[in-house]
Amino acid sequence: MLCEVLQSNPGWTGFGLDISRESVDYARRLAALKGVANRSHFQQGSIGDLPFRNGSVHLVIASEVIEHLPEPQKAFSEIARVLAPGGLLALTVPIDSHTPAHMNSLSDENDFHELCRHAGLSVRSLKSKWHLTFGDDSRHLFAVAQSGEKRKLPGIASIRYRHK
């Protein structure tokens, strides 16, 4: 996903993080293939302990991640910590998942609102839609949340989740 974002935004630099060493290695090869290796940096790590300074990130993309975490609120707090004022979180997550590989499931859009509220993020866009080709779960949430005050960034136009 980072490679696609960087191809569309030639002035940007991006950092990719994945818990899997194999995924990090693959991302580096893909970045070289797509011509963005000089603007992309990949490392192994966890969304629950982001390796970035407070307020230093303008955009976090978390697609199909939150449902695999034992403590989603910790990830949201970490994202809020690293986002610059006005920074954005773009997220996709299945709703009401019954997939065995998922540790948690949001029941509905209100669960996302609560996770954001507890982390100090404001919901800017929230759509729940059926997406039959998106893995095992057909209903997904596509969301954008923002840190702190609402402003334009350079180049960037009680929790009820179910524990399985």
DAMO-V375605 format. One record per helix or strand of 2 or more residues. SS is the DSSP state (H for helix, E for strand). FROM is the first residue (numbers start at 1). TO is the last residue. If there is no record, write none. Layout:
# DAMO-V375605
ss=SS from=FROM to=TO
ss=SS from=FROM to=TO
This chain:
# DAMO-V375605
ss=H from=2 to=8
ss=E from=14 to=18
ss=H from=21 to=33
ss=H from=37 to=39
ss=E from=40 to=44
ss=E from=57 to=63
ss=H from=66 to=68
ss=H from=72 to=82
ss=E from=83 to=95
ss=E from=104 to=106
ss=H from=109 to=119
ss=E from=121 to=130
ss=E from=139 to=147
ss=E from=162 to=163
